[in-house]
Amino acid sequence: MTAITDFTVKSADGSAASLEPYRGKVLLIVNTASKCGFTPQYEGLAALHRDYADRGFEVLAFPCNQFGGQEPGDAAEIANFCTLTYDVTFPVFAKVDVNGAATDPLFERLKSDAPGVLGSKAIKWNFTKFLVGRDGNVVDRYAPTTKPEDIRKDIETLL
């Protein structure tokens, strides 16, 4: 089975971006949106990144417009919003689909490795989070209602 870090995704500018540079790190992969009730979680994600980046932790954000059209902006607008509003310093990649026929292969894998409630693979809303261990395997999935600070203990265990 391939590791999560074997995937290639699209960077915010649309170019191919290998996840290989994140090999050996603990990752929190999140589908995000800038006009969602959970958008303030960017602040908690930024805090996790600041607190643990020097120990081998990365947050990887993937904007998604599939839930209520809550990520309508283009890549530049999303980047400006994240930086100016929440001082985000972690990578924000290109917009992706996380459900349906055009689901990004990374999210297909994440959902397969860590199904949701009652075994459902579908992502129900923005800010669903996937914790990935240093070995590149998915450790857990967290609902949008799970605040980033509530994942600290799990992150620390993996670091």
MDAnalysis code that builds the backbone (N, CA, C; Angstrom):
import MDAnalysis as mda
import numpy as np

u = mda.Universe.empty(477, n_residues=159, atom_resindex=np.repeat(np.arange(159), 3), trajectory=True)
u.add_TopologyAttr("name", ["N", "CA", "C"] * 159)
u.add_TopologyAttr("resid", np.arange(1, 160))
u.add_TopologyAttr("resname", ["MET", "THR", "ALA", "ILE", "THR", "ASP", "PHE", "THR", "VAL", "LYS", "SER", "ALA", "ASP", "GLY", "SER", "ALA", "ALA", "SER", "LEU", "GLU", "PRO", "TYR", "ARG", "GLY", "LYS", "VAL", "LEU", "LEU", "ILE", "VAL", "ASN", "THR", "ALA", "SER", "LYS", "CYS", "GLY", "PHE", "THR", "PRO", "GLN", "TYR", "GLU", "GLY", "LEU", "ALA", "ALA", "LEU", "HIS", "ARG", "ASP", "TYR", "ALA", "ASP", "ARG", "GLY", "PHE", "GLU", "VAL", "LEU", "ALA", "PHE", "PRO", "CYS", "ASN", "GLN", "PHE", "GLY", "GLY", "GLN", "GLU", "PRO", "GLY", "ASP", "ALA", "ALA", "GLU", "ILE", "ALA", "ASN", "PHE", "CYS", "THR", "LEU", "THR", "TYR", "ASP", "VAL", "THR", "PHE", "PRO", "VAL", "PHE", "ALA", "LYS", "VAL", "ASP", "VAL", "ASN", "GLY", "ALA", "ALA", "THR", "ASP", "PRO", "LEU", "PHE", "GLU", "ARG", "LEU", "LYS", "SER", "ASP", "ALA", "PRO", "GLY", "VAL", "LEU", "GLY", "SER", "LYS", "ALA", "ILE", "LYS", "TRP", "ASN", "PHE", "THR", "LYS", "PHE", "LEU", "VAL", "GLY", "ARG", "ASP", "GLY", "ASN", "VAL", "VAL", "ASP", "ARG", "TYR", "ALA", "PRO", "THR", "THR", "LYS", "PRO", "GLU", "ASP", "ILE", "ARG", "LYS", "ASP", "ILE", "GLU", "THR", "LEU", "LEU"])
u.atoms.positions = np.array([
    [0.844, -1.182, 0.000],
    [0.000, 0.000, 0.000],
    [0.888, 1.244, 0.000],
    [0.547, 2.184, -0.837],
    [1.338, 3.408, -0.911],
    [1.029, 4.322, 0.269],
    [2.011, 5.114, 0.627],
    [1.847, 6.078, 1.713],
    [1.133, 7.323, 1.183],
    [0.524, 8.063, 2.079],
    [-0.126, 9.316, 1.708],
    [0.881, 10.243, 1.023],
    [2.120, 10.185, 1.455],
    [3.150, 11.063, 0.895],
    [3.595, 10.647, -0.508],
    [3.061, 9.547, -1.034],
    [3.345, 9.146, -2.409],
    [2.418, 9.846, -3.413],
    [1.413, 10.544, -2.908],
    [0.452, 11.207, -3.785],
    [1.014, 12.515, -4.330],
    [0.492, 12.893, -5.489],
    [0.760, 14.206, -6.065],
    [-0.576, 14.931, -6.140],
    [-0.586, 16.169, -5.694],
    [-1.799, 16.987, -5.676],
    [-1.522, 18.251, -6.494],
    [-2.466, 19.162, -6.514],
    [-2.249, 20.436, -7.205],
    [-1.988, 21.531, -6.178],
    [-0.943, 22.299, -6.441],
    [-0.657, 23.443, -5.579],
    [-1.663, 24.547, -5.899],
    [-1.667, 25.589, -5.102],
    [-2.615, 26.681, -5.295],
    [-2.505, 27.298, -6.687],
    [-1.316, 27.258, -7.285],
    [-1.149, 27.830, -8.630],
    [-1.507, 26.840, -9.742],
    [-1.962, 25.650, -9.366],
    [-2.394, 24.654, -10.340],
    [-1.319, 23.692, -10.801],
    [-0.090, 23.909, -10.377],
    [0.994, 23.003, -10.772],
    [0.981, 21.750, -9.897],
    [1.604, 20.697, -10.394],
    [1.687, 19.444, -9.638],
    [2.571, 19.642, -8.412],
    [2.111, 19.106, -7.287],
    [2.865, 19.212, -6.037],
    [2.933, 17.834, -5.390],
    [4.112, 17.286, -5.321],
    [4.310, 15.998, -4.667],
    [4.199, 16.178, -3.155],
    [3.618, 15.191, -2.498],
    [3.583, 15.218, -1.031],
    [4.835, 14.576, -0.434],
    [5.768, 14.169, -1.277],
    [7.020, 13.551, -0.842],
    [7.775, 14.395, 0.198],
    [7.824, 15.729, 0.070],
    [8.542, 16.520, 1.081],
    [7.989, 16.362, 2.504],
    [6.788, 15.819, 2.625],
    [6.173, 15.634, 3.942],
    [6.402, 14.231, 4.499],
    [7.146, 13.404, 3.766],
    [7.449, 12.045, 4.231],
    [8.144, 12.122, 5.591],
    [7.718, 11.278, 6.520],
    [8.321, 11.246, 7.846],
    [7.747, 12.267, 8.811],
    [6.758, 13.028, 8.361],
    [6.123, 14.022, 9.229],
    [4.726, 13.554, 9.623],
    [4.236, 14.104, 10.718],
    [2.850, 13.903, 11.125],
    [2.041, 14.968, 10.391],
    [0.955, 14.557, 9.741],
    [0.155, 15.474, 8.933],
    [-1.278, 15.544, 9.434],
    [-1.846, 16.730, 9.352],
    [-3.277, 16.905, 9.553],
    [-3.804, 17.484, 8.241],
    [-4.561, 16.667, 7.505],
    [-5.081, 17.055, 6.198],
    [-6.546, 17.440, 6.379],
    [-6.894, 18.641, 5.895],
    [-8.210, 19.217, 6.177],
    [-8.826, 19.779, 4.899],
    [-10.113, 19.494, 4.671],
    [-10.833, 20.195, 3.604],
    [-11.418, 21.462, 4.221],
    [-11.102, 22.596, 3.619],
    [-11.407, 23.888, 4.230],
    [-12.350, 24.722, 3.363],
    [-12.863, 25.796, 3.955],
    [-13.694, 26.772, 3.251],
    [-13.618, 28.091, 4.008],
    [-13.667, 29.187, 3.280],
    [-13.489, 30.490, 3.920],
    [-14.793, 31.180, 4.304],
    [-15.928, 30.596, 3.949],
    [-17.212, 31.213, 4.292],
    [-18.122, 30.209, 5.003],
    [-17.549, 29.473, 5.926],
    [-18.244, 28.396, 6.634],
    [-18.312, 28.742, 8.121],
    [-19.292, 28.203, 8.797],
    [-19.378, 28.403, 10.238],
    [-18.172, 27.854, 10.983],
    [-17.473, 26.901, 10.369],
    [-16.279, 26.322, 10.990],
    [-14.987, 27.035, 10.571],
    [-15.094, 28.055, 9.731],
    [-13.909, 28.762, 9.240],
    [-12.998, 29.259, 10.358],
    [-13.524, 29.701, 11.510],
    [-12.622, 30.119, 12.591],
    [-11.661, 29.017, 13.052],
    [-11.902, 27.761, 12.638],
    [-10.949, 26.698, 12.972],
    [-9.590, 26.933, 12.322],
    [-9.531, 27.783, 11.299],
    [-8.230, 28.142, 10.728],
    [-7.294, 28.649, 11.823],
    [-7.841, 29.388, 12.769],
    [-7.027, 29.920, 13.867],
    [-6.408, 28.787, 14.675],
    [-7.196, 27.784, 15.010],
    [-6.689, 26.633, 15.754],
    [-5.706, 25.811, 14.943],
    [-5.965, 25.673, 13.646],
    [-5.034, 24.944, 12.779],
    [-3.699, 25.681, 12.700],
    [-3.759, 27.010, 12.594],
    [-2.529, 27.813, 12.547],
    [-1.751, 27.677, 13.853],
    [-2.466, 27.624, 14.981],
    [-1.802, 27.459, 16.283],
    [-1.120, 26.096, 16.371],
    [-1.790, 25.044, 15.923],
    [-1.172, 23.711, 15.921],
    [0.096, 23.723, 15.076],
    [0.008, 24.336, 13.912],
    [1.168, 24.391, 13.019],
    [2.320, 25.150, 13.673],
    [2.030, 26.293, 14.261],
    [3.081, 27.074, 14.943],
    [3.707, 26.276, 16.083],
    [2.889, 25.582, 16.840],
    [3.374, 24.879, 18.033],
    [4.176, 23.622, 17.715],
    [3.868, 22.960, 16.611],
    [4.468, 21.645, 16.361],
    [5.297, 21.526, 15.084],
    [5.346, 22.551, 14.258],
    [6.073, 22.450, 12.982],
    [7.533, 22.074, 13.193],
    [8.145, 22.609, 14.224],
    [9.568, 22.321, 14.457],
    [9.798, 20.899, 14.961],
    [8.716, 20.185, 15.265],
    [8.823, 18.790, 15.711],
    [8.406, 17.810, 14.609],
    [8.175, 18.333, 13.401],
    [7.825, 17.445, 12.295],
    [6.335, 17.298, 12.058],
    [5.585, 18.374, 12.253],
    [4.137, 18.356, 12.044],
    [3.769, 19.384, 10.979],
    [2.838, 19.012, 10.120],
    [2.351, 19.924, 9.085],
    [0.835, 19.835, 8.972],
    [0.208, 20.970, 8.760],
    [-1.197, 21.032, 8.377],
    [-1.214, 21.225, 6.865],
    [-2.027, 20.452, 6.170],
    [-2.196, 20.595, 4.726],
    [-3.668, 20.901, 4.464],
    [-3.943, 22.097, 3.946],
    [-5.321, 22.537, 3.721],
    [-5.696, 22.399, 2.252],
    [-6.891, 21.864, 2.030],
    [-7.420, 21.694, 0.683],
    [-8.796, 22.352, 0.615],
    [-8.873, 23.559, 0.077],
    [-10.170, 24.224, -0.045],
    [-11.145, 23.385, -0.871],
    [-12.415, 23.488, -0.507],
    [-13.457, 22.708, -1.177],
    [-14.728, 23.549, -1.252],
    [-15.365, 23.551, -2.409],
    [-16.572, 24.351, -2.606],
    [-17.817, 23.471, -2.724],
    [-17.745, 22.231, -2.248],
    [-18.860, 21.291, -2.417],
    [-19.951, 21.408, -1.361],
    [-19.715, 22.152, -0.309],
    [-20.684, 22.212, 0.787],
    [-21.241, 23.628, 0.893],
    [-22.394, 23.837, 0.297],
    [-23.048, 25.137, 0.376],
    [-22.327, 26.245, -0.374],
    [-21.434, 25.908, -1.292],
    [-20.721, 26.932, -2.050],
    [-19.927, 27.869, -1.159],
    [-19.340, 27.328, -0.085],
    [-18.702, 28.165, 0.927],
    [-17.225, 28.457, 0.663],
    [-16.732, 28.052, -0.510],
    [-15.367, 28.410, -0.911],
    [-15.405, 28.890, -2.359],
    [-16.029, 30.065, -2.589],
    [-16.227, 30.542, -3.956],
    [-14.999, 31.194, -4.588],
    [-14.033, 31.582, -3.796],
    [-12.898, 32.349, -4.304],
    [-11.939, 31.557, -5.162],
    [-11.077, 32.306, -5.877],
    [-10.006, 31.656, -6.619],
    [-8.811, 31.472, -5.680],
    [-7.761, 30.870, -6.188],
    [-6.608, 30.533, -5.346],
    [-6.007, 31.757, -4.663],
    [-5.885, 32.861, -5.387],
    [-5.295, 34.077, -4.806],
    [-6.177, 34.631, -3.694],
    [-7.485, 34.640, -3.910],
    [-8.408, 35.138, -2.886],
    [-8.360, 34.264, -1.634],
    [-8.305, 32.962, -1.836],
    [-8.244, 32.040, -0.700],
    [-6.952, 32.249, 0.080],
    [-5.829, 32.349, -0.627],
    [-4.533, 32.551, 0.032],
    [-4.518, 33.858, 0.812],
    [-5.014, 34.934, 0.200],
    [-5.056, 36.223, 0.896],
    [-5.927, 36.148, 2.136],
    [-7.085, 35.514, 2.012],
    [-7.980, 35.377, 3.153],
    [-7.290, 34.635, 4.297],
    [-6.682, 33.503, 3.991],
    [-6.042, 32.686, 5.027],
    [-4.899, 33.434, 5.706],
    [-4.087, 34.109, 4.911],
    [-2.930, 34.812, 5.450],
    [-3.341, 36.041, 6.250],
    [-4.208, 36.855, 5.681],
    [-4.570, 38.115, 6.328],
    [-5.512, 37.932, 7.512],
    [-6.408, 36.976, 7.429],
    [-7.404, 36.798, 8.491],
    [-6.904, 35.910, 9.623],
    [-6.166, 34.857, 9.292],
    [-5.778, 33.875, 10.311],
    [-4.274, 33.642, 10.413],
    [-3.470, 34.426, 9.710],
    [-2.010, 34.304, 9.755],
    [-1.566, 32.866, 9.471],
    [-2.197, 32.261, 8.483],
    [-1.884, 30.882, 8.106],
    [-0.511, 30.829, 7.443],
    [0.334, 29.938, 7.940],
    [1.666, 29.738, 7.356],
    [1.822, 28.323, 6.801],
    [0.815, 27.484, 6.975],
    [0.873, 26.126, 6.422],
    [0.386, 26.151, 4.972],
    [0.705, 25.106, 4.197],
    [0.321, 25.103, 2.786],
    [-1.187, 24.984, 2.564],
    [-1.673, 25.808, 1.656],
    [-3.058, 25.747, 1.199],
    [-2.983, 25.386, -0.285],
    [-3.496, 24.227, -0.623],
    [-3.397, 23.695, -1.977],
    [-4.568, 24.167, -2.838],
    [-4.655, 23.653, -4.057],
    [-5.748, 23.996, -4.970],
    [-7.061, 23.416, -4.459],
    [-8.152, 24.034, -4.885],
    [-9.482, 23.534, -4.546],
    [-9.652, 22.111, -5.052],
    [-10.310, 21.281, -4.252],
    [-10.551, 19.889, -4.622],
    [-12.010, 19.520, -4.397],
    [-12.425, 18.437, -5.047],
    [-13.680, 17.777, -4.711],
    [-13.322, 16.650, -3.752],
    [-14.104, 16.506, -2.695],
    [-13.847, 15.451, -1.716],
    [-14.900, 14.345, -1.773],
    [-15.942, 14.557, -2.552],
    [-17.002, 13.573, -2.770],
    [-17.376, 13.578, -4.248],
    [-18.021, 12.507, -4.691],
    [-18.539, 12.459, -6.051],
    [-17.547, 11.923, -7.065],
    [-17.958, 11.978, -8.327],
    [-17.185, 11.387, -9.417],
    [-15.814, 12.027, -9.601],
    [-15.680, 13.301, -9.256],
    [-14.409, 14.012, -9.456],
    [-13.574, 14.104, -8.171],
    [-13.842, 13.217, -7.218],
    [-13.098, 13.249, -5.957],
    [-11.601, 13.142, -6.209],
    [-10.852, 14.010, -5.559],
    [-9.396, 13.964, -5.657],
    [-8.902, 12.612, -5.128],
    [-7.948, 11.972, -5.823],
    [-7.456, 10.659, -5.385],
    [-6.928, 10.639, -3.946],
    [-6.326, 11.724, -3.494],
    [-5.860, 11.778, -2.102],
    [-7.032, 11.597, -1.147],
    [-8.129, 12.284, -1.414],
    [-9.281, 12.182, -0.520],
    [-9.993, 10.840, -0.657],
    [-9.942, 10.230, -1.838],
    [-10.464, 8.858, -1.969],
    [-9.719, 7.951, -1.000],
    [-8.417, 8.089, -0.971],
    [-7.592, 7.255, -0.099],
    [-7.855, 7.559, 1.375],
    [-7.893, 8.834, 1.725],
    [-8.148, 9.209, 3.119],
    [-9.475, 8.630, 3.598],
    [-10.517, 8.781, 2.793],
    [-11.849, 8.293, 3.168],
    [-11.885, 6.778, 3.265],
    [-11.164, 6.105, 2.392],
    [-11.111, 4.644, 2.413],
    [-10.405, 4.138, 3.670],
    [-9.319, 4.801, 4.032],
    [-8.533, 4.380, 5.197],
    [-9.189, 4.741, 6.520],
    [-10.005, 5.789, 6.527],
    [-10.637, 6.245, 7.771],
    [-12.084, 6.639, 7.484],
    [-12.972, 5.641, 7.374],
    [-14.384, 5.945, 7.135],
    [-14.982, 6.727, 8.300],
    [-16.072, 7.410, 8.003],
    [-16.751, 8.201, 9.020],
    [-17.721, 7.369, 9.837],
    [-18.676, 8.056, 10.414],
    [-19.680, 7.434, 11.270],
    [-20.417, 6.336, 10.502],
    [-20.618, 5.218, 11.144],
    [-21.323, 4.069, 10.577],
    [-20.667, 3.549, 9.298],
    [-19.359, 3.790, 9.162],
    [-18.622, 3.279, 8.019],
    [-18.786, 4.063, 6.733],
    [-19.494, 5.180, 6.799],
    [-19.683, 6.004, 5.603],
    [-18.359, 6.624, 5.178],
    [-18.065, 6.543, 3.900],
    [-16.834, 7.153, 3.404],
    [-17.035, 8.620, 3.045],
    [-18.273, 9.029, 2.813],
    [-18.534, 10.401, 2.387],
    [-18.087, 11.405, 3.449],
    [-17.534, 12.499, 2.982],
    [-17.223, 13.618, 3.871],
    [-18.492, 14.441, 3.965],
    [-18.906, 14.744, 5.187],
    [-20.200, 15.384, 5.403],
    [-20.167, 16.905, 5.310],
    [-18.998, 17.526, 5.579],
    [-18.948, 18.990, 5.584],
    [-17.494, 19.455, 5.568],
    [-17.331, 20.763, 5.487],
    [-16.005, 21.376, 5.545],
    [-15.339, 21.106, 6.887],
    [-14.029, 21.138, 6.889],
    [-13.195, 20.976, 8.085],
    [-13.255, 19.570, 8.685],
    [-13.462, 18.568, 7.814],
    [-13.208, 17.184, 8.210],
    [-11.695, 17.033, 8.200],
    [-11.162, 16.392, 9.235],
    [-9.707, 16.330, 9.410],
    [-9.228, 14.880, 9.425],
    [-8.071, 14.651, 8.790],
    [-7.452, 13.329, 8.763],
    [-6.049, 13.450, 9.335],
    [-5.766, 12.672, 10.370],
    [-4.445, 12.659, 10.991],
    [-3.638, 11.515, 10.389],
    [-2.446, 11.840, 9.907],
    [-1.573, 10.873, 9.238],
    [-0.281, 10.759, 10.031],
    [0.138, 9.521, 10.312],
    [1.363, 9.286, 11.075],
    [2.612, 9.457, 10.228],
    [3.753, 9.419, 10.891],
    [5.044, 9.586, 10.207],
    [5.269, 8.521, 9.133],
    [4.599, 7.371, 9.276],
    [4.746, 6.290, 8.295],
    [3.893, 6.503, 7.043],
    [3.137, 7.599, 7.014],
    [2.319, 7.901, 5.846],
    [0.971, 7.225, 5.835],
    [0.589, 6.609, 6.947],
    [-0.708, 5.947, 7.042],
    [-1.686, 6.780, 7.863],
    [-2.960, 6.706, 7.486],
    [-3.997, 7.454, 8.186],
    [-4.223, 6.840, 9.566],
    [-4.202, 7.688, 10.577],
    [-4.383, 7.253, 11.961],
    [-5.828, 7.447, 12.404],
    [-6.424, 8.588, 12.038],
    [-7.779, 8.877, 12.509],
    [-8.438, 9.927, 11.623],
    [-9.753, 9.986, 11.773],
    [-10.587, 10.976, 11.075],
    [-11.382, 11.708, 12.137],
    [-11.499, 13.028, 11.965],
    [-12.211, 13.852, 12.936],
    [-13.312, 14.632, 12.230],
    [-14.450, 14.722, 12.885],
    [-15.600, 15.436, 12.342],
    [-15.333, 16.943, 12.296],
    [-16.082, 17.659, 11.469],
    [-15.936, 19.111, 11.417],
    [-16.129, 19.786, 12.777],
    [-16.944, 19.187, 13.626],
    [-17.194, 19.777, 14.943],
    [-16.023, 19.609, 15.907],
    [-15.073, 18.744, 15.579],
    [-13.891, 18.560, 16.428],
    [-12.956, 19.735, 16.219],
    [-12.719, 20.478, 17.282],
    [-11.849, 21.651, 17.196],
    [-10.394, 21.209, 17.104],
    [-9.575, 21.967, 16.379],
    [-8.159, 21.598, 16.267],
    [-7.485, 21.369, 17.618],
    [-7.791, 22.195, 18.596],
    [-7.145, 22.035, 19.909],
    [-7.504, 20.708, 20.574],
    [-8.626, 20.119, 20.181],
    [-9.026, 18.832, 20.752],
    [-8.244, 17.659, 20.154],
    [-7.414, 17.934, 19.159],
    [-6.605, 16.899, 18.514],
    [-5.166, 16.926, 19.036],
    [-4.832, 17.918, 19.844],
    [-3.453, 18.090, 20.334],
    [-2.858, 16.822, 20.932],
    [-3.605, 16.164, 21.794],
    [-3.073, 14.978, 22.472],
    [-2.713, 13.891, 21.457],
    [-3.578, 13.704, 20.463],
    [-3.307, 12.692, 19.438],
    [-2.066, 13.060, 18.622],
    [-1.913, 14.338, 18.322],
    [-0.733, 14.798, 17.580],
    [0.525, 14.567, 18.410],
    [0.472, 14.960, 19.674],
    [1.640, 14.805, 20.552],
    [2.046, 13.341, 20.684],
    [1.072, 12.447, 20.720],
    [1.370, 11.013, 20.797],
    [2.177, 10.558, 19.580],
    [1.850, 11.097, 18.418],
    [2.535, 10.705, 17.182],
    [3.893, 11.385, 17.011],
    [4.070, 12.519, 17.667],
    [5.349, 13.224, 17.557],
    [6.372, 12.592, 18.476],
])
